[in-house]
């Protein structure tokens, strides 16, 4: 597993997104899934034009 170093501002932003006992892996996975879903939506929308 690669190591990722985050600055204090990024950690603070992640902390503000945390729900209850959610760990950073869960938050990052959720953010990646949202990003991929939005990218797919934008890609499909672009094909229809």
MOKAMO-V448201 format. One record per backbone hydrogen bond with DSSP energy under -0.5 kcal/mol. CO is the residue of the C=O (numbers start at 1). NH is the residue of the N-H. If there is no record, write none. Layout:
BEGIN
CO_NH + CO_NH
END
This chain:
BEGIN
4_6 + 7_11 + 8_12 + 9_13 + 10_14 + 11_15 + 12_16 + 13_17 + 14_17 + 14_18 + 15_18 + 18_20 + 19_22 + 23_27 + 24_28 + 25_29 + 26_30 + 27_31 + 28_32 + 29_33 + 30_34 + 31_35 + 32_36 + 33_37 + 34_38 + 35_39 + 36_40 + 37_41 + 38_42 + 39_43 + 40_44 + 41_45 + 42_46 + 43_47 + 44_48 + 45_48 + 45_49
END
